[in-house]
Amino acid sequence: MAWIGTAEEILYELVQVCTMLMELFGICVLVSTAGRCFYRWLRKQGGIRLTLAQGIALALEFKMGGEVLRTVVVREWAELGILGAIIVLRGVLTFLIHWEIKNEETALEKEKAGLYAEV
């Protein structure tokens, strides 16, 4: 039965590494999107808010995936409660960002329709 303890330690370490990778991916997506949007802002290009919102939403999905993965190795109810609260908050943020994306897409479509009507 000593192998169960070893398997548990291996699982714990594997989940920790995978969680860090998921969070690293989220950070990379966020930083690269922010850099790209800043460059587009400097060049006075449009659609920056939509691109930034989509990048933030994707980064949050990676971060939330890391939190969900972390629930696999939770050992106490208090820890699970904290993780649950984090997941709910990130879920609400993701919902709000997707709502913002939808509104921004609608505004861009109306703007394009207005430009085409003038031509």
Protein Blocks (a to p, Z undefined) as FASTA:
>chain_A
ZZmmmmmmmmmmmmmmmmmmmmmmmmmmmmmmmmmmmmmmmnopghklmmmmmmmmmmmm
mmmmmmmmmmmmpcbfklmmmmmmmmmmmmmmmmmmmmmmmmmmmmmmmmmmmmmmmZZ
